[in-house]
């Protein structure tokens, strides 16, 4: 898995190379507005990770898919 970080301003225009298997999240709290991107080896693994997060209470550093997941993915 590849992980990289961009400033908020750069993330607005950013289009990931492998958008179908890339997710993003905020880098932390406070005044840190950077966005972290992670590229998974395949979409199925990314979907599983995101669905596992959804089983617990929402947190600001949860992963969000760049290409929205369909209803049946990740289960």
C-alpha positions in Angstrom: 0.0 0.0 0.0 1.2 3.4 -0.9 0.4 6.4 1.4 1.0 10.1 0.6 -0.1 13.4 2.0 -1.1 16.7 0.4 -2.1 20.1 1.7 -5.8 20.8 1.7 -5.4 23.3 -1.2 -3.6 20.7 -3.3 -6.1 18.0 -2.5 -9.0 20.0 -4.0 -7.5 19.6 -7.5 -5.9 16.2 -7.0 -7.0 13.3 -9.1 -5.5 10.0 -7.8 -3.8 7.8 -10.4 -5.7 4.7 -9.3 -8.9 6.4 -8.0 -10.9 3.2 -7.9 -8.7 1.8 -5.1 -7.7 5.0 -3.4 -9.2 6.4 -0.2 -8.6 9.7 1.7 -8.8 11.0 5.2 -8.0 14.1 7.2 -4.5 13.9 8.7 -5.5 14.7 12.3 -7.0 17.3 14.6 -6.1 20.8 15.6 -4.8 23.1 12.9 -3.5 20.3 10.6 -5.7 20.5 7.5 -3.5 18.1 5.3 -5.2 15.2 3.6 -3.7 11.7 3.5 -4.3 9.4 0.6 -3.8 5.6 0.6 -3.7 3.3 -2.4 -4.8 -0.3 -1.7 -3.6 -3.3 -3.7 -7.2 -3.9 -4.8 -10.7 -2.4 -4.4 -12.1 -5.3 -2.5 -9.5 -4.8 0.3 -10.2 -1.1 0.5 -13.9 -1.6 0.6 -13.5 -4.1 3.5 -11.4 -1.7 5.5 -14.0 1.1 5.0 -16.9 -1.1 5.9 -15.2 -2.2 9.1 -14.8 1.4 10.2 -18.5 1.9 9.6 -19.4 -0.6 12.3 -18.1 1.7 15.0 -18.7 5.3 15.9 -17.7 7.8 13.2 -14.3 9.4 13.6 -12.7 12.4 11.7 -9.8 10.2 10.5 -11.9 7.5 8.9 -11.1 6.6 5.3 -13.4 7.7 2.5 -13.3 6.1 -0.9 -12.4 8.5 -3.8 -14.8 6.6 -6.0 -17.9 5.9 -3.9 -18.6 2.3 -2.8 -21.7 0.6 -4.1 -24.2 -0.9 -1.6 -22.8 -4.5 -1.9 -19.1 -3.8 -1.8 -17.1 -4.7 1.3 -19.5 -7.1 2.9 
